[in-house]
Structure formats: C-alpha cells, structure tokens
C-alpha cells in the first residue's frame, strides 16, 4: 500500500516518526516533573529556596540544569509550572534555556560527536550560559510583565478548571494523604501530556515537511560569508528541530562545510528554539513575548558565534 505513495511522502513520514519517537519520552518525563511540581512544590517553599538578590537568582536558574537536567522537548511544561509556583521569570527562563544544553548526557554526546574534543563542549556551555544570563537580566530589569497568557495566570478561571476537578474531594477539613497527592500528580501529568503532546505532533509534522520539501541546497549556498553562514545554521536548527542529545552529530557533519562559528551557533540555538518548543510555548505564553525572546536569543547567539 505504501509503495504507491511518492518517495517524498514516505521520507516525510519517516522523519516525522523519528522526531516523535525521539521526543516523546522526554515530553512524558517533563509532564511527570510538571505534575510533581504542581502537587508537592509550594510557592512558599520556592521563596525560601531562591536567593532574594535578582542577579543571584538568575545565576541559580542558569546552572540549575546541571542538577535538574531536561530535554527541550519537555522543558516548557516544567517552566510553566515554575511560573505558577511564583518562581521569578528571570530564574525560570534561564533554566529553560540552559537545561537542555548543560545536561551531562548532552555534554557527553557533544564530546563524542566532535572526536573527543572539549572545544565544542566548552563553547556550547559558554554560549548557553551567556544567553541565559543576558535573557535573565532582560527579564529582571526590562521586561517585568507576566509572560503567561491571562488564562494561565494565577487566579484565572481557566487555570483552576482542572485543579477544581482534582481537588474538589479535598475541600473538607482533612488534608489529602500522600496516596491522594500522588494520584493527583499523575492525573495532572496525564492532562499535561495530552495537552502538550498535540503541539509535539504538529511541530514534528511541520519540521518533517520543511526538511523534505524546503530546498536545503539553496539554503546551504547562502552561507557564503561568516554572518550568512551563522544565520543559515540558525534557520537549520529551527527547521530540523533535533533533540539536544543528537544534534551534535549533525553539527559535526556540517563542520567542514560551514566552519566553527556557524556550527557553534547551531549547537547553542537549536535546543533553545525549535518548532516543537515554539508551539509548546505558544500554548502558555503571549505571542509578543515569544517573538521578543526568540529575537533576543538569536541576536546574542549570532554575536557570540561571530566572536568565537
């Protein structure tokens, strides 16, 4: 039956399935962590743990991924839950940007992909921390509004619909038991997984379509200068939408064609901005905020790659 389909359609289907199969476990893990945070982490506990100094809070968010690693495929639900628990934006978003990169598994795969060289591991970590630091400063001192859509902000009717369904039985005087809390955690995780999973499917479909039908040969020929090559690699990072555990191997294969700077841009920008997490962010955050965030990340990564 499938033999009658055009080769391009079969190729698109194969890429689509590979993206979904690769990303699905990480989305599930992210939703489970989101459910855990929703039930067991209180806003009061967060306020006790985080430093009051804004700059120190940005640093904490930037390095938190070493101890709390996550793939970019499942990071957005976790950040949404952080914001619900009153974690400052200047802590939550630096975590979102660095966690998929300073993840020990990602660093090891980068080391192996570039023939046991620490150079690209170092540049990747340095670039991600620089982006996280500057984005955190922007959120702490310039963009001080709540990036969440109104329907997801604390106190909104929409945001409490699921919580009301799960918590109605706990309105009585007795607090919920650990078993009830665990059940509530899994219920929230399931809701989050199916809500977020559709954005993964749509993102994977768009990414696979672009990879097959967008003439990448034309894009590759645009990289005639260092700046254009960096911009081309930023575009490829978004289009290919690779998981950060695997993108280093693609980056290493493009090293001879583009050079060090564009590949570094690819390695830093890809885990921060791709089609999958853009669609997931669109669910929770306002469009204007997303555009400003992505533009800021792109500018910082471009300048960093140009300098190196």
Residue, then its C-alpha position, 0 to 999 in steps of 0.5 A: x500500500x505504501x509503495x504507491x505513495x511518492x518517495x517524498x511522502x514516505x521520507x516525510x513520514x519517516x522523519x516525522x516518526x523519528x522526531x516523535x519517537x525521539x521526543x516523546x519520552x522526554x515530553x512524558x518525563x517533563x509532564x511527570x516533573x510538571x505534575x510533581x511540581x504542581x502537587x508537592x512544590x509550594x510557592x512558599x517553599x520556592x521563596x525560601x529556596x531562591x536567593x532574594x538578590x535578582x542577579x543571584x537568582x538568575x545565576x541559580x536558574x542558569x546552572x540549575x540544569x546541571x542538577x535538574x537536567x531536561x530535554x527541550x522537548x519537555x522543558x516548557x511544561x516544567x517552566x510553566x509550572x515554575x511560573x505558577x509556583x511564583x518562581x521569578x521569570x528571570x530564574x525560570x527562563x534561564x533554566x529553560x534555556x540552559x537545561x537542555x544544553x548543560x545536561x551531562x548526557x548532552x555534554x557527553x554526546x557533544x564530546x563524542x560527536x566532535x572526536x573527543x574534543x572539549x572545544x565544542x563542549x566548552x563553547x556550547x556551555x559558554x554560549x548557553x550560559x551567556x544567553x541565559x544570563x543576558x535573557x535573565x537580566x532582560x527579564x529582571x530589569x526590562x521586561x517585568x510583565x507576566x509572560x503567561x497568557x491571562x488564562x494561565x495566570x494565577x487566579x484565572x478561571x481557566x487555570x483552576x478548571x482542572x485543579x477544581x476537578x482534582x481537588x474538589x474531594x479535598x475541600x473538607x477539613x482533612x488534608x489529602x494523604x500522600x496516596x491522594x497527592x500522588x494520584x493527583x500528580x499523575x492525573x495532572x501529568x496525564x492532562x499535561x501530556x495530552x495537552x502538550x503532546x498535540x503541539x509535539x505532533x504538529x511541530x514534528x509534522x511541520x519540521x518533517x515537511x520543511x526538511x523534505x520539501x524546503x530546498x536545503x541546497x539553496x539554503x546551504x549556498x547562502x552561507x557564503x560569508x561568516x554572518x550568512x553562514x551563522x544565520x543559515x545554521x540558525x534557520x537549520x536548527x529551527x527547521x530540523x528541530x533535533x533533540x539536544x542529545x543528537x544534534x551534535x552529530x549533525x553539527x559535526x557533519x556540517x563542520x567542514x562545510x560551514x566552519x566553527x562559528x556557524x556550527x557553534x551557533x547551531x549547537x547553542x540555538x537549536x535546543x533553545x528554539x525549535x518548532x516543537x518548543x515554539x508551539x509548546x510555548x505558544x500554548x502558555x505564553x503571549x505571542x509578543x513575548x515569544x517573538x521578543x525572546x526568540x529575537x533576543x536569543x538569536x541576536x546574542x547567539x549570532x554575536x557570540x558565534x561571530x566572536x568565537 
